[in-house]
């Protein structure tokens, strides 16, 4: 009887030893449901769960870029998306992050550009950036990259919050407030086209405010991570000509302590299965190795660098930790 018990115990131990370790679930910090971060993050979660053994992932709704920097730095989330200007400011301890340097984050890639989109109603009488003075303007959710970009763009062109009645609304709230006449204009900094503007444009006649060449130059002087961008004709109902604006890359980033092989596997899955992301949102058309290497403002994680080295692409020295 004792021998039978010993054999049973040994067999049980062998079964336990052979069983796979429980899958780790990764949290992806994104943004509001009305932007691109959330569906893109959901698509990335699907890739991780499908192609990385022992890992699953889920996209989490957050306040976007600024909040996401804190979540990654503290280890409260595993992966996050943020605007390049916000990520750079956090890494260097400048701007909103003065005296709060978060230099324990590392990039995996820049994944697509965010275009600053200034939306108003077609009959609002607002035609230029200067026309926003004295108006009720949503500058984005509190702590979001949209607010950072809006404030930088406005101040670079001589407009402060003292000149407008600013409101801090997320994308869906901004669209609803425009539809209901509660605000006069709103800022989005997001990969175009975005669902909240698409939906608004199907029920109301909208207008996008174009920036002049001088306003774009002033913005680029104020924020080096800005780049000129043209929203294409027809991107939303009622947009009958290209609209000049500025854009900022979106960065996929993690804590520097992430396991090197896991960072490698995530980066590899991102690029080798990008077609599945494109099927979820067209912004992923810009998710390329070249864009990642030429648009990322902070050092990359060693695991990500290992993948880029395998591609044979030239890696800028600034991307090495």
C-alpha angles and dihedrals in degrees: 000000000000090000091051090051091049092050091048091051092049091050091050091050091051091051091050091048091051095047114101118252113260112271117259114233115218123207117220113201109212129154139254122334092246096064136064099259094074099050091039090050090047090053091050089050089056091051092050093047092046103041108026114075114228095014136097127175141199131197115235127205110238141159087268131232106006094040091044092058090059093045092055096040091053093043093242091126129029103213131016144177122224141162114267094238092053094044091049092048091050093047093049097037095239136129111006088002098056108144088009105082112181100191095150092085124097132192127241095185147321103250110186140336124266114220120211104235119189110196130190136156116279091241097043096104089232109129106149140035090254089057089070090076111113092011133117104254132179108218096185138273118319110274093011128134088238091065091047091052094043093050092046093048094047096046092046086060099045100265122121133179086263087068096054139040095246123202125187106220131153121240098272092043090050092052091048092048091051091048092050095044094244093126134026101219141359140205126227123182101188144115108283133270098039125185098234093057092040090055093045091051092055092059103031137033105252136186131205117218113231122214121229122236089254092052091050092050090049090051092049091050090053096045119027092195090064118098131186114263136177120213104220126244112267095019087131131015108277096023100120101168137029114280118215117221141133131270139201126206119246115231127210106212143172140185114284089238094064112124109269095228092049091051089049093050093048092050091047093049091048095058101031093053100032090126088072090054091049088056088058098044131359091224086081089071084085093053099109135138091243093053091047095051096043100043107040113110102193135049118283129238113261090240092057091046089054090058093048091049089054090055090057092231118147109257119210110239092234090068093066114092 
